[in-house]
Amino acid sequence: MKAFFLPSPASTAASPSDFQHRDSDSSDGFEYQHMPVTAAPDEQTLSAAKLPMLRPKAVLKLALGLILLVASTLVCATLWHPNMPQQPRIWNPDLRVEFSTEPLAKSVIRKFDGYNMARGGRDDPVTFWANVQQYMTPDLVYESVGFGTWQTPHGWAQGEEHKYGMTFPETVFTQMLFFGDQQVATTTTYGSAFWKGDFMGMRAPRQWVNLRITDFYSMREESPGYARIQYNFMMIDWVDALRQVDCRMLPPAPVQEGLVLPPAANDGVPAPLSVLVQAQARNASKAQAVAEAALQHDWAGNSNVAAGWWNNLTFYGPGGIGVARTLESYHEHVLRPFRASFVNRTATVDLSTCEGNYCGLFGRFSGQGIRKWLGLPTTGRSITFRFAMHYRVVAGKVQEGWAIFDFPGLFTEVGLDFWALAASGGRL
C-alpha cells in the first residue's frame, strides 16, 4: 500500500520571487524529460608573458569591452534563476511496465496523479501549468462538494488545489480503488489529513481527520491513444469528516461509522491491477450488469430482499448511515429507512465505468419525501442529490460496496445551509 505526503499545493500560484527562498532539490532533474544542452567551451587563460604590447587606444577599447561584458553578465544573472527555467520542463512519469496495458482513461489519471504527488507545491508556475495542460482540456469542467464548480484548468487549481491545500496542508492519501475504461476513470480514497485552515466559515480544528474522497473523470480522446480530462467530479464525505471533530450533522448511525477499507481481495491496492484482471479475463460487461441492477433494485425498487448481494456482504456507507456487514443489516439499516422515507424513487446514472469485476456508478437519486430521513425534514419535498457508488462483483453478485452521498446538496434541497450549520457547531 503506497501512501503519499502532499504539501500545500497553493504555492503553485506563487510569484517568481517566492522561489528564491526555496531549498533546491538535487534529485529534481531526474524527474523530467531530458532537454538538449550545449556544452560551454573550456575556459582559456592568457599568460601575461604572451600578451603583445598594446597601445593606449587598444587598452581603452579592451577595458570598455570588459565593462560591457561584466554588465551584460550581471543583467543575465539578475533575470535568470535556476528555479525559474527559460522554458517549462515536462515531467516524465516513468511508469512501471506493469502499468503499460492500463485502459486509456486510467492511464491518464495515473500520470496526472503521479505528477501532483511528485511535484505538487514544488514547481514554478510556468512548469506547473505546462504539465497540468498535458492532462486537462482548456474547457475542463470541475465540480466538487465543498470546493465549488469551476471551468478551465485554472479554475480547477483555484478550487481543488488552492482551497484544499489551504485547509488540509498535510495529507497522506491511501487510494483503495482505481479503475477505468477508455473514456471514464474513477478512484475512491481515504486521506489522513491535518485540518489546519479555516473552511466555509468553520474554524480550523487543527487536528488529524480521515477524509473519504471519491473522483470520477471523463476523458476527451483527441487522437488515438491520447486523451485529456474534460470533466472531473470530486466529493468528500463531509458528514463523516465533521463527526470526527465533534460536529454532528446527522444522527449517529445504528451501525459502525467512520470505517472504510480497501477490498478484501488480493487484487492489489489500489484495486484492481489491470494486468491481473486482463490475465484472468474478468468480464467487465457482466460486472456492470450486476452493479447497475443492484443500484436500481436497492434504491429505486421495492423488493424486500437485496437480491444482488451475497449474504456476507460489506457495505461501507457514508457518514450517518455506516457499515453494514450482512444482507440483513444492509436491508434493515441502509435500504429500509430510505425506502420508507421516499416514494417515486429513481436512480439516474450520469457516469459509469467497469474494469474486470469492479464497477463505479456516479449519478443522482430523486424521490418525493413522505417522512423524515436521517432526521432531515424531507416530508413533502421533492429531492435530488448526488451519489457515488463502487462495487466489487464476485460470481454474479455484489460482495462489497462503497458509497458517498452529497449530503450538503441534500441539505440545500430541504432548505438547510449545511456549511452555516457546520460553522455554528453542527445541527445536533
Salt bridges, closest charged atoms under 4 A:
ASP25 OD2 - ARG122 NH2 2.47
ASP28 OD1 - ARG119 NH1 3.05
ASP28 OD1 - ARG122 NH2 2.59
GLU31 OE1 - ARG119 NH1 3.28
GLU98 OE1 - ARG96 NE 3.28
GLU102 OE2 - ARG110 NH2 2.66
ASP123 OD1 - ARG119 NH2 2.66
ASP139 OD2 - ARG220 NH2 2.92
GLU143 OE2 - ARG386 NH1 3.81
ASP198 OD1 - ARG203 NE 3.99
GLU222 OE1 - ARG228 NE 3.12
ASP240 OD1 - ARG243 NH2 2.93
GLU257 OE1 - ARG248 NH1 3.14
ASP267 OD1 - ARG282 NH2 2.78
ASP298 OD1 - HIS297 ND1 3.28
GLU332 OE1 - ARG336 NE 3.06
ASP350 OD1 - ARG364 NH2 2.85
GLU355 OE1 - LYS106 NZ 3.38
GLU400 OE1 - ARG392 NE 2.68
ASP406 OD2 - ARG386 NH2 3.18
